[in-house]
Amino acid sequence: MRQRFFYLFVLATLLVSCSGGKVKYRIGISQCSDDIWRDKQNAELRMGAYFHDNVELKFAAAYDSDERQVQQIDSLVNNGIDLLIVAPNQVQTISPAIDRAYDKGIPVIVFERKTSSQKYTAFISADNYEMGRVMGEYIVSRLHGRGTVLEIKGLEGSSPAIERHNGFMDALKGIPGIKVVGSLQGDWTEPTAYETTKQWLLNNKDVRVDLVFAANDRTAMGARKALGGEVLYCGIDGLPGENGGIQLVRDSLLDASYIYPTHGDQIIELAVNILEGKPYEKETLMMSALVTSDNAKVLLMQGEELMQQADRLDQLHNKADNYLHELDTQRIVIWLAIGIIALLIVVIVLFYLYHLRKINMQRERVVNTLWNLKPENVPANVHGKPSYTVWR
């Protein structure tokens, strides 16, 4: 009987454990920084994972620290991931950590920024050189071939900063009327751009600036706070939403921007294809577009509509998650109830069988007693005769 209870307990435990969703793929995501561009991308990564119920995402943000990102990549690998997605902070410094992950057999997707290592499974990004070149050509056209430009670069050592600068400078080659009066070092942030530009302005009070080309929109806004509104400002990122680059262009705070696509859903699709052994491209360059006053309003409307749809999808996913959780709980309760009912039936049957066996044993005991009883031991009745006859 104890064995039956044990088997029923094991069955109920298995039912409970099998009712939850089993994660098949664990994907680690190492972001070099934390900003509105990456917030948008992280949201897209999560939405991409919604379409694959066997995917779990683990995020880590290094906040522009090489040392922190190396530690985070090693931690993700040591904690057990099936694939690593990484945006390296700088070209050289993050490569050893990526190499260690790759050498352990973990597929690596490098996105948005490059490293000096060739140990990666796939690379996906926009063409930063092309962005710099197109913005350079736009600036030449905007200034009608004559004017002064102040450049504020991105984080030193990061591949987007290097490639955007190279594309921009190549676009100005052979244009003698455009003069670059300064090329300042930034780090993608607005406060640094403000302080760097302000310091440059103190040392170059007599230098005229017609236009500022910044490595991203936040850097452009930092320069605008330092130089004022009499200068034209061009940046890169072109994010939709409040205070995004597209809105800044629409409101004439920036003269132009360039959409730097995030496409987190596309990155997740690439990751799942790699994990499932499906065909994929090793090198993928995402399409992008220039944002000016001519198209900013339309692009902003489209971007805001997509963001609203993404929010609705996120809300629907949360509701579905809650519903499935409640459904799993109900399923567990139902199976436990069935198990308890089955257990009660078994107990009742066992008790009934035990009761029947007990009655049979009592009958056998009475029969055996009567069988072994001798006539002389039978009590006599009032007439001196045995009260009953024992048959042998």
C-alpha positions as CSV (number, residue, x, y, z in Angstrom):
1,M,0.0,0.0,0.0
2,R,2.9,2.4,0.8
3,Q,4.3,1.7,-2.7
4,R,1.0,2.7,-4.3
5,F,1.1,6.0,-2.4
6,F,4.7,6.6,-3.5
7,Y,3.9,6.0,-7.2
8,L,1.0,8.3,-7.0
9,F,3.1,11.0,-5.5
10,V,5.7,10.6,-8.2
11,L,3.0,10.8,-10.9
12,A,1.6,14.1,-9.4
13,T,5.1,15.6,-9.2
14,L,5.8,14.8,-12.8
15,L,2.5,16.3,-13.9
16,V,3.4,19.5,-12.1
17,S,6.9,19.7,-13.4
18,C,5.9,19.0,-17.0
19,S,3.1,21.6,-17.1
20,G,5.5,24.6,-17.3
21,G,7.2,25.9,-20.4
22,K,10.6,24.5,-21.1
23,V,13.2,26.9,-22.3
24,K,15.2,25.5,-25.2
25,Y,17.5,28.4,-26.2
26,R,19.2,30.9,-23.8
27,I,20.5,34.0,-25.6
28,G,22.9,36.4,-23.9
29,I,22.8,40.1,-25.1
30,S,25.8,42.3,-24.2
31,Q,25.1,46.0,-24.9
32,C,28.0,48.3,-24.7
33,S,25.9,51.2,-23.5
34,D,22.4,52.2,-22.2
35,D,20.6,54.9,-24.1
36,I,17.3,55.6,-26.0
37,W,18.7,53.9,-29.2
38,R,19.4,50.7,-27.2
39,D,16.2,50.9,-25.3
40,K,14.4,50.8,-28.6
41,Q,16.5,47.9,-29.8
42,N,16.1,45.9,-26.6
43,A,12.3,46.3,-26.9
44,E,12.5,45.0,-30.5
45,L,14.7,42.1,-29.3
46,R,12.0,41.1,-26.7
47,M,9.3,41.4,-29.3
48,G,11.3,39.2,-31.7
49,A,11.5,36.6,-28.9
50,Y,7.7,36.7,-28.5
51,F,7.5,34.8,-31.8
52,H,9.7,32.0,-30.5
53,D,8.3,30.5,-27.2
54,N,11.5,28.5,-26.8
55,V,13.8,31.6,-26.4
56,E,14.9,33.2,-23.2
57,L,16.9,36.5,-23.3
58,K,19.5,37.7,-20.8
59,F,20.5,41.3,-21.0
60,A,23.6,43.1,-19.8
61,A,24.6,46.7,-20.3
62,A,28.2,47.9,-19.9
63,Y,27.6,51.7,-19.7
64,D,30.5,52.4,-22.0
65,S,33.0,50.5,-19.9
66,D,35.3,48.0,-21.6
67,E,36.2,46.3,-18.3
68,R,32.6,45.9,-17.3
69,Q,31.6,44.5,-20.7
70,V,34.4,41.9,-20.7
71,Q,33.2,40.8,-17.2
72,Q,29.6,40.7,-18.3
73,I,30.4,38.6,-21.4
74,D,32.4,36.1,-19.3
75,S,29.6,35.9,-16.8
76,L,27.0,35.3,-19.5
77,V,29.1,32.5,-20.9
78,N,29.9,30.9,-17.5
79,N,26.2,31.0,-16.5
80,G,25.3,29.0,-19.6
81,I,24.0,30.5,-22.8
82,D,23.5,28.9,-26.2
83,L,24.3,32.0,-28.2
84,L,25.9,35.5,-27.6
85,I,24.8,38.7,-29.2
86,V,27.2,41.5,-28.5
87,A,27.7,45.2,-29.5
88,P,31.4,45.8,-28.6
89,N,32.3,49.0,-26.9
90,Q,35.6,49.4,-28.8
91,V,37.3,47.5,-31.6
92,Q,40.3,46.1,-29.8
93,T,39.5,45.7,-26.1
94,I,36.4,43.5,-26.2
95,S,37.8,41.0,-28.7
96,P,39.4,38.6,-26.2
97,A,36.1,38.0,-24.3
98,I,34.3,37.4,-27.6
99,D,37.1,35.0,-28.6
100,R,36.7,33.0,-25.4
101,A,33.0,32.6,-26.0
102,Y,33.5,31.6,-29.6
103,D,36.3,29.1,-28.6
104,K,33.9,27.4,-26.2
105,G,31.6,26.6,-29.1
106,I,29.1,29.4,-28.5
107,P,27.8,31.1,-31.7
108,V,28.5,34.8,-31.6
109,I,26.5,37.5,-33.4
110,V,28.4,40.9,-33.5
111,F,25.9,43.7,-34.2
112,E,26.2,47.4,-34.7
113,R,29.9,47.6,-33.9
114,K,32.9,45.6,-35.2
115,T,35.8,44.0,-33.4
116,S,39.4,43.3,-34.5
117,S,38.6,39.5,-34.2
118,Q,37.4,37.3,-36.9
119,K,35.9,34.8,-34.4
120,Y,32.2,35.5,-34.9
121,T,29.4,33.6,-36.5
122,A,27.6,36.5,-38.1
123,F,27.7,40.3,-38.2
124,I,24.7,42.6,-38.7
125,S,24.6,46.4,-38.8
126,A,23.9,49.4,-40.9
127,D,26.7,50.7,-43.1
128,N,28.3,53.4,-40.9
129,Y,30.8,54.5,-43.6
130,E,27.9,55.0,-46.0
131,M,26.1,57.1,-43.4
132,G,29.0,59.4,-43.0
133,R,29.5,59.7,-46.7
134,V,25.8,60.5,-47.4
135,M,25.7,63.1,-44.6
136,G,28.9,64.6,-46.0
137,E,27.3,64.9,-49.5
138,Y,24.1,66.4,-47.9
139,I,26.2,69.0,-46.0
140,V,28.0,70.0,-49.3
141,S,24.7,70.4,-50.9
142,R,23.2,72.3,-47.9
143,L,26.0,74.8,-47.8
144,H,26.0,75.1,-51.6
145,G,29.7,74.0,-51.7
146,R,31.0,76.8,-49.4
147,G,31.2,77.1,-45.7
148,T,32.8,75.9,-42.4
149,V,32.0,72.7,-40.6
150,L,32.8,71.6,-37.0
151,E,32.8,67.8,-36.6
152,I,32.2,66.1,-33.2
153,K,33.1,62.4,-33.4
154,G,31.8,59.4,-31.4
155,L,33.6,57.3,-28.8
156,E,37.3,56.9,-29.7
157,G,38.1,53.4,-30.8
158,S,34.5,52.4,-31.6
159,S,33.9,51.2,-35.2
160,P,30.8,53.4,-35.9
161,A,32.8,56.6,-34.9
162,I,35.7,55.6,-37.1
163,E,33.6,54.7,-40.1
164,R,31.3,57.7,-39.9
165,H,34.3,60.0,-39.7
166,N,36.0,58.3,-42.7
167,G,32.9,58.4,-44.8
168,F,32.3,62.1,-43.9
169,M,35.9,63.1,-44.8
170,D,35.8,61.2,-48.1
171,A,32.7,63.0,-49.1
172,L,34.4,66.4,-48.6
173,K,37.5,65.5,-50.7
174,G,37.7,67.6,-53.8
175,I,35.3,70.2,-52.3
176,P,37.7,73.1,-51.6
177,G,34.9,75.5,-50.6
178,I,34.0,73.4,-47.5
179,K,36.5,73.7,-44.6
180,V,36.5,71.6,-41.5
181,V,37.5,74.0,-38.7
182,G,37.7,71.4,-36.0
183,S,37.3,67.6,-35.4
184,L,36.5,67.2,-31.7
185,Q,36.4,63.9,-29.7
186,G,33.1,63.0,-28.2
187,D,31.7,59.8,-26.6
188,W,28.1,59.7,-28.0
189,T,26.7,61.7,-25.0
190,E,25.1,65.1,-24.9
191,P,27.0,66.4,-21.8
192,T,30.4,65.6,-23.2
193,A,29.5,67.2,-26.5
194,Y,28.4,70.3,-24.7
195,E,31.6,70.6,-22.6
196,T,33.9,69.7,-25.5
197,T,32.3,72.3,-27.8
198,K,32.2,75.0,-25.2
199,Q,35.9,74.5,-24.5
200,W,36.7,74.6,-28.2
201,L,34.6,77.8,-28.6
202,L,36.6,79.5,-25.8
203,N,39.8,78.8,-27.7
204,N,38.4,79.7,-31.1
205,K,36.2,82.7,-30.5
206,D,37.0,84.2,-33.9
207,V,36.3,81.1,-35.9
208,R,33.0,81.0,-37.7
209,V,30.9,77.8,-37.8
210,D,28.2,77.4,-40.4
211,L,27.3,73.7,-39.6
212,V,28.1,71.0,-37.0
213,F,28.3,67.4,-38.1
214,A,27.9,65.2,-35.0
215,A,28.3,61.4,-34.8
216,N,24.8,61.1,-33.3
217,D,21.8,63.3,-32.6
218,R,22.5,63.6,-28.8
219,T,26.0,64.9,-29.6
220,A,24.5,67.4,-32.0
221,M,22.1,68.6,-29.4
222,G,25.0,69.0,-26.9
223,A,26.8,71.2,-29.5
224,R,23.7,73.2,-30.1
225,K,23.5,74.1,-26.4
226,A,27.0,75.4,-26.6
227,L,26.9,77.2,-29.9
228,G,23.3,78.4,-30.1
229,G,20.7,78.3,-32.8
230,E,22.4,80.3,-35.5
231,V,24.3,77.2,-36.7
232,L,23.0,74.2,-38.6
233,Y,23.2,70.8,-36.9
234,C,23.3,67.4,-38.5
235,G,23.4,64.1,-36.6
236,I,22.8,60.4,-36.9
237,D,20.3,58.0,-35.3
238,G,17.0,59.4,-36.5
239,L,14.9,57.8,-33.8
240,P,11.1,58.1,-33.7
241,G,9.2,59.2,-30.7
242,E,9.6,62.1,-28.2
243,N,12.9,63.9,-28.4
244,G,14.1,61.5,-31.1
245,G,16.1,62.6,-34.1
246,I,13.1,62.7,-36.4
247,Q,11.1,64.9,-34.1
248,L,14.2,67.2,-33.7
249,V,14.4,67.6,-37.4
250,R,10.7,68.2,-37.7
251,D,10.9,70.9,-35.0
252,S,14.0,72.5,-36.8
253,L,16.3,71.8,-33.8
254,L,18.4,69.7,-36.2
255,D,18.7,70.3,-39.9
256,A,19.1,66.7,-40.8
257,S,19.6,63.2,-39.3
258,Y,20.2,59.7,-40.6
259,I,18.1,56.8,-39.4
260,Y,20.4,54.2,-37.7
261,P,18.2,51.1,-37.8
262,T,17.8,49.0,-34.7
263,H,15.9,46.0,-36.0
264,G,16.1,43.9,-32.9
265,D,13.5,41.5,-34.3
266,Q,15.8,40.8,-37.3
267,I,18.7,40.0,-35.0
268,I,16.6,37.5,-33.0
269,E,15.5,35.9,-36.3
270,L,19.1,35.5,-37.3
271,A,20.0,34.0,-33.9
272,V,17.2,31.4,-34.1
273,N,18.3,30.5,-37.6
274,I,21.8,29.9,-36.4
275,L,20.7,27.8,-33.4
276,E,18.3,25.7,-35.5
277,G,20.9,25.1,-38.2
278,K,18.9,27.1,-40.9
279,P,20.7,29.1,-43.7
280,Y,21.8,32.6,-42.8
281,E,24.0,35.4,-44.1
282,K,27.4,35.8,-42.3
283,E,27.4,39.6,-43.2
284,T,24.2,41.6,-43.2
285,L,24.0,45.4,-43.8
286,M,20.6,46.9,-42.9
287,M,19.0,49.6,-45.1
288,S,18.7,53.2,-43.8
289,A,17.6,56.7,-44.9
290,L,18.3,60.4,-44.6
291,V,15.9,62.5,-42.6
292,T,15.4,66.1,-43.6
293,S,12.6,68.7,-43.2
294,D,11.1,67.4,-46.4
295,N,10.3,63.9,-45.0
296,A,10.6,64.3,-41.2
297,K,6.8,64.7,-40.6
298,V,5.9,61.6,-42.6
299,L,8.7,59.5,-41.0
300,L,7.7,60.6,-37.6
301,M,4.1,59.6,-38.1
302,Q,5.1,56.2,-39.4
303,G,7.6,55.7,-36.5
304,E,5.0,56.7,-33.9
305,E,2.4,54.4,-35.4
306,L,5.0,51.5,-35.3
307,M,5.8,52.3,-31.7
308,Q,2.1,52.2,-30.8
309,Q,1.7,48.9,-32.5
310,A,4.7,47.6,-30.7
311,D,3.3,48.8,-27.3
312,R,0.0,47.0,-28.1
313,L,1.9,43.9,-29.0
314,D,3.8,44.1,-25.8
315,Q,0.5,44.5,-23.8
316,L,-1.1,41.6,-25.7
317,H,1.9,39.4,-24.9
318,N,1.8,40.3,-21.2
319,K,-1.9,39.4,-21.2
320,A,-1.3,36.2,-23.0
321,D,1.5,35.3,-20.5
322,N,-0.9,36.0,-17.6
323,Y,-3.6,33.9,-19.2
324,L,-1.2,31.0,-19.9
325,H,0.1,31.2,-16.4
326,E,-3.5,31.0,-15.1
327,L,-4.2,28.2,-17.5
328,D,-1.1,26.3,-16.3
329,T,-2.2,26.8,-12.7
330,Q,-5.7,25.5,-13.5
331,R,-4.2,22.5,-15.3
332,I,-2.1,21.7,-12.3
333,V,-5.0,22.0,-10.0
334,I,-7.1,19.8,-12.2
335,W,-4.4,17.1,-12.4
336,L,-3.9,17.2,-8.7
337,A,-7.6,16.9,-8.1
338,I,-7.7,13.9,-10.5
339,G,-4.7,12.4,-8.6
340,I,-6.4,13.0,-5.2
341,I,-9.7,11.4,-6.5
342,A,-7.7,8.5,-7.9
343,L,-5.9,8.2,-4.6
344,L,-9.2,8.2,-2.7
345,I,-10.6,5.5,-4.9
346,V,-7.5,3.4,-4.4
347,V,-7.8,3.9,-0.6
348,I,-11.5,3.0,-0.6
349,V,-10.9,-0.1,-2.7
350,L,-8.0,-1.1,-0.5
351,F,-10.0,-0.6,2.6
352,Y,-12.9,-2.6,1.2
353,L,-10.5,-5.4,0.2
354,Y,-9.0,-5.3,3.6
355,H,-12.4,-5.4,5.3
356,L,-13.4,-8.4,3.1
357,R,-10.2,-10.2,4.0
358,K,-10.7,-9.5,7.7
359,I,-14.3,-11.0,7.5
360,N,-12.9,-14.0,5.7
361,M,-10.2,-14.5,8.3
362,Q,-12.8,-14.3,11.1
363,R,-14.9,-16.9,9.4
364,E,-12.0,-19.2,8.9
365,R,-11.1,-18.8,12.6
366,V,-14.6,-19.7,13.6
367,V,-14.7,-22.7,11.3
368,N,-11.3,-23.9,12.5
369,T,-12.4,-23.5,16.1
370,L,-15.5,-25.5,15.5
371,W,-13.6,-28.2,13.6
372,N,-11.2,-28.7,16.4
373,L,-13.8,-28.7,19.1
374,K,-14.4,-32.3,20.7
375,P,-18.0,-33.5,21.8
376,E,-17.0,-33.9,25.4
377,N,-16.1,-30.2,25.5
378,V,-19.4,-29.1,24.2
379,P,-21.6,-27.7,27.1
380,A,-24.7,-29.7,27.9
381,N,-28.2,-28.5,27.9
382,V,-30.8,-28.9,30.6
383,H,-31.3,-32.5,29.7
384,G,-27.7,-33.4,30.1
385,K,-27.1,-33.7,26.3
386,P,-24.7,-31.6,24.1
387,S,-26.2,-28.4,23.0
388,Y,-25.3,-29.1,19.4
389,T,-23.7,-31.8,17.3
390,V,-20.2,-31.5,16.0
391,W,-19.9,-33.2,12.6
392,R,-16.5,-34.4,11.5
